[in-house]
Amino acid sequence: MSRRKYCTKDFIEAIPNSGGIISTIAKRVQCNWSTADHWIKTKPTVAKAYADECESVGDLAESVVFRNIQLASKQQKDGESADTADAKWYLSRIRREKYATRTETDHTTDGKPIAITFTGNVSPDEL
């Protein structure tokens, strides 16, 4: 059985509106996942098209979050109950330097104490 020969054009044409999902690209090209992944990782023009698609999906997701934040703000102004989950997510991820709460740990196996660093808005007194 002979193997199908693929070309860069096959993958570049399969990428738009794939959401950056490699399985979708592979299905469109009629190859297996690892073949599509290989082309994305090794062919600069395919990698660029893939990166552009992933960036586009990220922009779309951000626009949905932004619209939901605007809607929640309008609902609050109108005295309605508002879902603030997107706003909280946005602040914890996108504005994390100001609003996120996280802990970082560094440990070793040589019997030394674990070093804990608190960053964000949490102080050791609040624990």
N, C-alpha and C positions, 0 to 999 in steps of 0.2 A: 504494500500500500504506500503510495507516495504522499509526502507531506505537502500541505498547502503552503504556498509562498505568500507571505504578507508583504505589504509595502507601507511606508510611512503614511501615505494618504488614507489607507484603510482605518488606521487608528485615529488620525486627526479628524476624520469625518464622523467617527463613532463617539467622540468625546462630548460635543455640544449637547446640553440638556441631559447629561448622564448623572449630574449631581456629584461628579467626581467618584462615582462608585465603580470600582474596577470590574466587578462582576457584570455590570450593565454594559460596559465597554466591550468586555470579552464576548458577551452574548451577541452584541451587534456585529462584531468582527467574525464571529463564529470560531473562536479559539478558546483555549482554557484560560483560567484566571492568571496562572503564572506566566503565560506568554504575553498577555496584555501588560502585566506588571513589569516584565522584562523590557518591553518596548518603551514603556513610560520612563523607566529608570535609565535606559541606555541611549535613547534617541533624543537629542536636544529639542528638536521641533515638536516631538510628541510630548516631551516633558513640559514644554512651554504651554502647549494647548491644554494639558491636564492642569497645570498650575493656574492658568487663567480661568478654567471651569471651576476649580475649587475656590478661587477668590470670588468669583461671581456668586457662588452659593453662599459664601460667607457674607457678602454684601446683602444678599436677599434676606438672610436670616437676621442680620442687624436691622434691616428696614422693618421687618415684622416686629421685632422687639421694640423699636422706636415708636411704631404706630400703636402698639399696645400700651406703651408708657403714656403717649399722648391721650389715648382713650381713657386710661385710668385717671389722668389729671383732670380731664373734662368731667368725668363722673364725680370726682370728689368736689369740684367746683359747683356742680349741680346738686350737691348734697346726697348723692347716691353712694352706695357701697361700691368700692373699687377693688379690683384684683391688682395687688401691687407686686406680684411674684416676679414679673419681668423687670420692674424697676429694681427690686432687690438683687436679682441676678446680675443686671447690668452694673450696678454699683460694686458688687463683690468680684466681678470678673474684669470689667473694662476700667473701672475706677478703683481697682483694688489697692493702689498705693495709699488711698485715702480712707477707704471703707472696709477693706477685707480684714478678716480675723483668721489668723492661721498660726500654727506653731511649726517650728522646724526642729528636728532632732538630729543629733550626731552622736553615734555610739561606737564603741570599739569592743573587741572581745578580749582585751588584755586586762580586764578587771577594773579599769578606771571607771569613775562615775559617768553617767550619761549627761552630756551637756544639752541644755534646753534653751533655745532662743525664742523669745516672744516677739512677734512683729504685729503691726496693726494696732487695733484699739483695745487690746486686752492687756491688763497689767497682772502681775502675779497675785496681787491682793484680791482680784476678782475671781480667782479659781476656787 
